[in-house]
């Protein structure tokens, strides 16, 4: 494990938070997925999560949909500068401020995040629901942090524009819930490529497989570390293993589904189904 946090943020945005956490690696991990997370702990700064404001986390994840942290972070900062505490549109609560926002003005504020008209409409609708149902951002934060996790997840999934990954990120980064392993495109690709989930598994099936196989207290770190591993080593088109076994630190733990090392090619694991 390195002494410092990696240069690339793996905490769900520049303000993703997290705190140092010590995970004791087992001499004999119960599953290969657990062994993978242990190995990732030798590569990256180990974190535990929780403590973000839940509504702000929800807004952040909406802004990040179909775009990069590099693009969504400035949009998030501009949104808070206008509608957050001290901003010209501040109404005493972020949910109240955004529920009263004009969608065209909000869209202009977050234009750097892409799909800004759709995201503006979703954020205003979400803010209105949170303000009405929970009395504002603080009440929503208490619900996410202290409510039954299954009920919280179902409630989040019932919100317009909120899918499983967004719901799980809120549970993890705001609620600090153990046993939550959000699945983004990196996690989805890597879990199937490594053989930790079936090659045709959808995002929900990958999540279920990982949450069943990884110790609950390590799921959050496993999520963020897998993302960083996907950026640095296990990319979609040119994973490190194509350069040779020594190029990938997890080579011995991986089935390399969809990888043809001799041909130097990588395909989605689902494309291997039916191969002889």
N, C-alpha and C positions, 0 to 999 in steps of 0.2 A: 504494500500500500504506500502511495506517495505521501509526503509530509504535507503537501498543499493541495487545495482543490484544483482539479484540472482546469486548463485554460478555457476550454469550452464549458459553458454552463449546462449542467444536467439536472437542474432543479425546477424546470417548468417556467423559464423566463428569468430575466436578470434579477427580479425580486422574488424568486421562487423560494428563497429561504432554505430551511434545512439546518440540522445541527449535527455535529460529529456523532457518530454512533459506532460502538464496538460490537461487531458480530463475530462470535466465536465459531470458526470453521470446524466442522466435524472431521475426525479422522476417517470416518466412513459415512459420507452423506447418504441419507435415506433414498434419494433419487438423483438421477443425472442432472435434472434441472437445479436441484440444490447445489450440486457440485459446480455447475456453471456459475451460479451466483457467488459461491465462495471464491471461485477463480477471478470473477470480476472484482471482488473485494481486494484482490492483490494488485489490481490495475488502477483502481479509482478511489477517490476520497469517499469513504463510507458515510452515508447520511441517513438520518431518520427525518420524518417530515411531519408537518402540521403547523398550525399557528397562523396561516394566512387568513385574512378576512374572507369569508365564504362567498359573499356576493361579488367582491372584487375579483376573486379567483374565477368565478363563473363568467364575469365580463371578460377577463383576460383570456380564458379558453375559447370563448366565442370569437374574440379578435384574432386568435391564433389559428382558427380553422382555415385549412387550405392556404396557409401562408407560413412563412418562417418566423422564428423569434426575432430575427434581425429586422423584419418588416413590421411585425406586430408590436414590438416594444415601444417604438416612438408613438404609435397610435394610442397605445395604452397611456403613455405619459401625457399626451395632449388631451386625452379624455379627462384624466384626473385634474389637469391644470384648469380645465374649463368647468367641469361639473363636480370635482372633488372639493374637499374642505379648503376654503380660502379662495376658490375660483369664482368667477363672476356669476355662474349659474348654480352655485351651491345653495341647497335648500335645507341644510341641517342634517342631511343623510344622503348617501350616494344613491340609494335606490329611489328616494324621493326626488332627487335632482334629475336622474335619468328618466324616471317615469313621466316627468313634466317636459322633457326635452323635445324640441321639434326635430323630427327624424331627418329632415334635410340638413339642418345645422349640425346634428350629430354626425351624419354621413360625411360632411365636409371635414369635421374634426378628425375622423378616423380614416380618412381616405387612403392613407399609406398602407393600411392593412389589407386592401383588396376586398372585393365583394362588399364594399362599404355600404351600399344602399340596403342590401339584405341584412347585413350585420346590424345596421342602425335600427331597422325595424324590430329585429329580434331582441336587441338590448333594451329598447324602450318597453317592449311587451313583457320581457322578463322582469324589468324593474317594477313595472306596474303590478305584476303578480306578487312579487316579493313584498312590495310595500303594503299591498292589501291583505295578504295572507299572514304576514309575520310582523307587520308594523314597522318594517324597515330592515336595513342591512344587519343591525345588531340581533334582531330576533331571528333572522334567517341564519346567522352565524351560530347561534345557540342550537338551532334545530339540526344543522349539519354536524356540529361537534358532539352533541349529546343525544340526538335521536337514534332510534333503532336504525342500524345501517341499511337493512333491507328496505325499510320504509323511506329512508332518505334517498336511496338509489332510485326506487320506483317513482318518487316525487320528481326527482331531477329528470328522469327519462320521460316524464309526462309533460315536461316543458318544451315548448316549440323550439326546434333547432338544437336540442341537447341530446346527443347520442351517448352510447356507452363509454367511449373514451373520455368525453367531457365530464360525465357524471363521476367516473372513477377518479379523475384528476381532482375534482372538488373534494371527494371523500378523502383522498390522500393528502393533498397539499393544504387543505383547510381543516378537514376533520382529523387528520393524523391517524387514520384508521389502519390498523394492522390487517394483513391478509388481502390488501387491495393491490392488484397488479394491472394498471391501465395498459391497454394494448394500442399502440400507434402503428404506423406503417413499418418502422424499424423492428419493433417487437414481433409483429405479425410475421415478417419475413424471416427473422433470425430463428424464432422458435420452431418454425416449420423446416427451415434449412438444417438446423441442428438435429432434428428428429425429436424435439421435445413435445411436438404436437403433430397430428396427421398432416400430410402435405396439402390436403384440401380443406383444412379447418378454417372457418371464418374467424373474425376477430373475437367473437364471444366464445367460441370453442377453444381458441388459444388461451383466452383469459381464464377459463375454467380449468384448463389443463395446468397452467402455471400456478394458479392459486391453490390447487390441490397438491402440487409437488414441491413448492417452495415454502420454507418456514414463514409464518405470518409476519414476523418482525423484520424479515428481509425482503418482502415483496416490494415495498416502495423503493428501496435502494436498487433492487433488481430491475425495476422499470427504468429508472433514470440511467443506470449504468449500461443497460442494454442499448438504450438510445445512443449513448456516447460510443459504445463499441461498434454500433452500426455506422456511425459517422466516420470513425477512425479506421476500422478494419473490415467490417462485414457489409460493404456497400452492395447495392442491388446488382450492378453490372460488373464490377471488378473487385470481388472480395479478395482479401489478402492471401487466402490459401492458394490462389492461382499463381502466386509468386513462389510457392513452395511451402512445405510444412512449417519451416522455421519462421515464416512471416506472420503467422497467426498464433497468438498465445493460447487460443482455445482449440487448436487443431485436434488434439487427442480426445476432446469431448464432443466432437461434432460428426454427424453422419454425412454432412455435405450433400444433402438432397438437392438435386438440380445442378450440381457442380460437376463439370467434366474437366478435371485437371490436365488431362492429356491434350484436349482440344482447346483448353484455355477459355471455356465459356461458362456462363452462369445463367440459368433460367429460373423462373418462379417454380417453387417446389410442386405446385399443382399441375404443372405441365408434364411432370414425370409419371403421373398416374396412367396406368395402362401400358407403360413401357415394358418391354421384355427384359 
